[in-house]
Structure formats: structure tokens, C-alpha cells
Amino acid sequence: PADTRIRISELMIKNHATLRAADGGFYDWVEIENVSDQEWNLSGWSLSDGVNKSGWEFPNVSVPAGGRILVYAAGSAGGKEGLYADFALSAGETLCLKNPAGTVIASAECSTDRENAVLCLRDDGTYSETLYPTPGFPNDPEGYDAWQNTLEAPDGLIISEVMVENFLFLP
């Protein structure tokens, strides 16, 4: 049986404007969650965009107990310092998390082709598409709010009000 303490909890295939990586790029991303009560080292583990592919190997990185880490599926931008995999995700592929022996521990079908839509792991073990990402937080409304609270407001001009239609004063 697969070890369910480490799992793929969320992924985004076409990140065009949702989550900016530390290097400033917008890459596909994967959230790995540790649901155990002990820190989990992923050294020797790998992520791939197919069951029969060897994939990208994690550096010496640990997921805290009950915590999450993000990996950017950066494609040709992979190989940077940090968690930047050397592949990108596409609809129809299977994202696989493999242990050091090469056994698939967790997998997720990349079943959406919509920009900025995420696939979140649900309690029943399936993934569902949503427009409410929660990178680094639980896949629920509170997690979305918590993630939103970490985002910095831009400096300078801020649009504070928009009128879509004006029925009172017509030209």
C-alpha cells in the first residue's frame, strides 16, 4: 500500500498570474503536504510528469510535521537554486511523487487546461478544480483567506472603486 503521510495536495498547471516564484517567474507549481506528526526529509524522492519518467530529484529538503512545501515546475528554468523542477505540467499528464526506490507514492491527473485554476486534493482522495488556490495552506476557505492575507498590496496607484454600468447618468 502507498504511504499516505506524504501527498500531493494541490497543483496548478497554467500559473499565469496567481503565484510568483522568488525569482519573479510564474511557473506551474505543486504543493507537497506532510500529514504525519514528524518532519519528513525528501532527499532522494522525485517528482515527474509521467509514471514512466525518472523525474526531478528533490534536494536535501524536509517537510515539517503537518506542513507543506511548494515546488515550481519551471520547465527549462529548472535547475535554479531552490525547488524548481526541470519539467512543466500539461493537461493530460500524470504528476507523480516517487520515493527513493522509484515507487509512486502519490499521483494526480492534470485534468484541467484552464489558466490559473488549481486542482486541490479533497477528503475523499480525489482532486477537484477550483479558482481559489491555497499554496502553503489547507485546501479550504480559511486556507484561501490565510494565503490572501500573506500577499502584499502593490505600491502606488490602487483602484478602489469601479462602476461597470451607470443607469442614472447616461451620455
Secondary structure, 3 states (H helix, E strand, C coil): CCCCCEEEEEEECCCCCCCCCCCCCCCEEEEEEECCCCCEECCCCEEECCCCCCCEECCCCEECCCCEEEEEECHHHCCCCCCEECCCCCCCCEEEEECCCCCEEEEEECCCCCCCCEEEECCCCCEEEECCCCCCCCCCHHHHHHHHHHCCCCCCCCCCCCCCCCCCCCC
